[in-house]
Amino acid sequence: NAGVTQTPKFQVLKTGQSMTLQCAQDMNHEYMSWYRQDPGMGLRLIHYSVGAGITDQGEVPNGYNVSRSTTEDFPLRLLSAAPSQTSVYFCASSLWKNHQETQYFGPGTRLLVL
Amino acid sequence: KQEVTQIPAALSVPEGENLVLNCSFTDSAIYNLQWFRQDPGKGLTSLLLIQSSQREQTSGRLNASLDKSSGRSTLYIAASQPGDSATYLCAVPRGGNQFYFGTGTSLTVIP
């Protein structure tokens, strides 16, 4: 298994540009989520999904959209990038059994918005 | 809202020492608590998951404890090695499918 994969590894955007961060997992996990990691603030949940067709907002959802058309993929979209979205983004997945399962993380995408 | 705190933010120890990392949380209504390791520029790797009904979980030189009533968890690392140098994070899930992370403890083990 490849586990959780993320592309790209690094991206530079100009303010106002849009882009999609890709996330895929091959472990047939129901639960997938996106976090951003900023210095001194830890990881904060952006959006999550408990299965195909089901998404919900996390702690910091503004400026981000998600969709879950398949079990494997959970892309994160930035419609109009802002410098405040400069961060490291992590995708995670787990089986969904009443929170009893380990989360698996991707390697991250480093995003710089100028 | 759940608040998860990890103290100290950074720790430096000589090789071979035993050490304890701390994690505290404000809402004791948790299902479990996980400890993760993060190497520089990398993603997170799960180390231990303690269910709410457990008090301890062990994996090799690592031992994690959970005291829900006091809102605390500790990660004990025995006989530390330079390869243990990394940032260690704790995380708790809560109702509403939310997961909260601490800000982590950066550990340096000096050869």
Boltz contact constraints between the chains, C-beta under 6 A:
constraints:
  - contact:
      token1: [A, 42]
      token2: [B, 101]
      max_distance: 6.0
  - contact:
      token1: [A, 42]
      token2: [B, 102]
      max_distance: 6.0
  - contact:
      token1: [A, 42]
      token2: [B, 103]
      max_distance: 6.0
  - contact:
      token1: [A, 43]
      token2: [B, 101]
      max_distance: 6.0
  - contact:
      token1: [A, 48]
      token2: [B, 97]
      max_distance: 6.0
  - contact:
      token1: [A, 90]
      token2: [B, 43]
      max_distance: 6.0
  - contact:
      token1: [A, 99]
      token2: [B, 31]
      max_distance: 6.0
  - contact:
      token1: [A, 99]
      token2: [B, 93]
      max_distance: 6.0
  - contact:
      token1: [A, 102]
      token2: [B, 46]
      max_distance: 6.0
  - contact:
      token1: [A, 102]
      token2: [B, 49]
      max_distance: 6.0
  - contact:
      token1: [A, 105]
      token2: [B, 43]
      max_distance: 6.0
  - contact:
      token1: [A, 105]
      token2: [B, 44]
      max_distance: 6.0
  - contact:
      token1: [A, 106]
      token2: [B, 43]
      max_distance: 6.0
  - contact:
      token1: [A, 107]
      token2: [B, 43]
      max_distance: 6.0
  - contact:
      token1: [A, 108]
      token2: [B, 43]
      max_distance: 6.0
